[in-house]
Amino acid sequence: MIKSDRILQNVAKRQPLSHIVMDSIKQAILDRTIKPGDLLPSEAEMSEQIGVGKSSVREAIKMLSAMGVVESIQGEGTYVRSNIDEDGINPLVYQLVLMQGSNEQIFQLREMLEPAYTQLAMEQATPQDLYAIEQTIINLERKISDNTQTAQDDLAFHEAILHATHNPFVIKIGQTSLHLFEASIKNSMIHIPSQAVHDHRQIFEAMKAKDKVKLHEVVIASFDGWQKTLNTMNV
């Protein structure tokens, strides 16, 4: 745990003390002083080491727990999670969705991310991954025939591709970015659902064939068509 020093005292004047505690824990994890699965120092120890009150430590632990970073166990203490709790609050999602960005900027982000992670997925995908990806297409086709399709049915395809990368960093960043596209995908599921099926099928076939050039072409074509259609709807 980082001890109280001049830098921490200066920072403390500019932000809530609970944030100082959170920053100290974050830095200790980054420095590998504290590792995933480790037991954090007690409330009293952190209070003394960082130079803040116990109430600030408690508040910081509550926030980190809500974010899924730590877990408090009665009678044992507070542990750093080995894996982030998927049910925890993802602050990056809120930061992104509350930013005053334009549709064009969101499109640019997707144009940068999607071809890259789809390419990686093609290279890393197992037969089980390809099966899972194809099942999302079949499910979307079924939902469209019943007129019960939702944005989640479309997003499931992209989630399956992300998981096929087998890269936890790519998966987490990709999943977070998908929240930005959810509103426009919801709109496309209302107005042009069959286009999504067509595009998903082409992307899947290129992945299965491990055709790098074709995959890039169909991903860009899919993206361009989606963008143009939504622009005409003023989404």
N, C-alpha and C positions, 0 to 999 in steps of 0.2 A: 504494500500500500504506500502511495506517495505521502511523505510527511509534509507537515505545514512548513512553508518557507516563504521567502519574500515574494516570489512569483504568485503563489497561491493567495497570499494576503492582498496583493494588488488586484488580482482577478476578482476576488471576493467583493471588492468595492463596486464592481460594475455589473454583477449579476447575483441572483438569489444564491444563498449559501447551499441550498440543496443541489443546485446545478454544479457547484464546486465539487461536491461529493461525487456526483455522477461523472464529472470530468476526470476526477482522480481515479475512480474505478475503471473508467474507459481507458485511461492512459496506462494503468497497471496491467490491463488485459493486453493492450497493444505492445507493451514492453515485455510481455510474457512473465511478468512478476507474479501475476495471477493467471492461472490457466483454466480453460473450460473444465468444469467438474470440481474445481477447488472450493473450499469453504472460505467465505470472506471473514475478515477479522470481526470481532464482536462490535456491537453498537458503540460501546464505551471506548474500545480501541480505535475505531475509525474516528470517533469524535476527538480523541486526543491527538492522533496522528495528523489529521487534516486541519485541526484547529477550529472546529465548528461545534455547535451544540448538538446534543443527541436528537433533538426534534428535527434538525436539518438532515441528519443521517437517516432517520426513519422515513422522512418524506422522500428522500432520494431512493431508498430501497423500494418504497411503494411504487414510484414511477418506473423504476427499472423492472419491477415485477410485472407491472401492467404492460410493459413493452416486451415481456417474455425473455428478458436477459438473465434474470436471476430467479431463484425459487427459494422461498422460506419454508423450512420444515420445523414444525413445533418440537421443541426439545433438542434440536440439533443446531440450528442456525440457518444462515443464508448461503446458498451455493450459486456459483456461476453455472448457468445451463451449458451442457455440452452441445446442445442444438437449440437455436432460437425457437421458442414456442410459437407454432403457427397460429395459435389463437390470440397471441399477444398483439398489442397495438403497434402498427408500423408507422413511426413518425414521418418517414420519407414519403409515404403515400399522401399524408395530409399536406406536407410541404409542396408536393408537386401539384395536387389538385387545387390548392389555394393560390398558386402562382397565377399572375395575370398574363398568361401567355396566349398568343394567337393560335388559331387553327393551323396556320402555316408552320409555326414553330413546333407544334405537336406532330404534324405530318413529317417534318424534317427529322424529328427524334425517331419516329417509327421507321422511316426510310434508312436511317443509319443502323438501327439495332436489328431489324427483322432479317435482312439478308445475311448478316453476320451469324446470328445464332441458328438460323435455318441451315446454313452451310456447315456449321459445327455439328449440328444434329445429324446431318446426312453422313458425316464422317464417323460419328460415334454410335449411331443407332444400332441396337440389337434387333433380332427378329421380333422379340417381344415389344420393343418400342414401336416398330413399324406396325405391328398388329394394333397396338393401342391408338396410334395416330389414325389408322384407317377406321377403327371403330367410331371415332368421333365424327368422321364424315358420314358413315352409315347412320349414326344416331341423328345427325342434323338432317339428313334426307328424310328420315322417318318423321321427325318433328315437323318439317315443312309440309309433308303430305297431310299431316293432321292439323296444320296451321297452328301449331303450339310452340314454334321455335322462339328462343330467347337469345339475348346476347351471350348468356353463359354457354349455350350450345356451340356458338362460334368460338368463344374464348377457349373452350375445352381443347380445340384443335391446336391453338397456339401454346397452351399449357403442356400438351403432350409432346410437342416439338421441343419446348424448353427442357422438359425432363429427359428427352433423348440426348441432350448434350452431355449429360452426366457431369456437369460442372456446377457445383452449388452456387458459385458467384453469379454465373450467367443466369441460372434459374431464378435466383432471388431478385436480381436487377430486372430481368425480363418480366417476372410476375408483377413487380411494382409498376413498371411502365404500362402494363396492360390496363391498369386502372384508368389511365389517362384516355385510353381509346374506347372505354366501355360505352360512353354515351353515343359516340358515332357508330359503333358496332351495333348497338341497340337499334339505332335508326335504320341501319342497312338491313337488319333482320326483319324490319317491318316492310321496307320498300323493295329491296333487291336480294332476298334470301337465296334465290337460285344461283346468283352470281358467286356467292360465297362457296357454295358446294362445288361449282365449276372450278374456281380458283384453288380450293383446298385439294381437289382431286388431282389437278395438274401438278401442284407442289408435291403431293405425296408420290405420284408416279415418278417424278424426277428424282426424288430422294431415294426411292426404292431402286431405281436404275443407277444410282450414284453418278448421275450426269451433272457435273458441276456447272457447266455452261448453261444447260437447259434450266437447271434449278434457279440460277441467278436471273435468267430471263423471265421465268414465270412468276417469281416473287416480285420483281419490279413491275411487271405487267399487272399483276394483281393489285399491287399497291397503287399504281397510277390510276387504274380503273376505279378503285374504291375512292380515291381522292377526288377525281373528276365528278363522279356521281354525287358524292356528298356536297361538293361545292355548288352543284346545280340546285341542290336542295337548301342551300344556305345554312348547312349544319355547322 
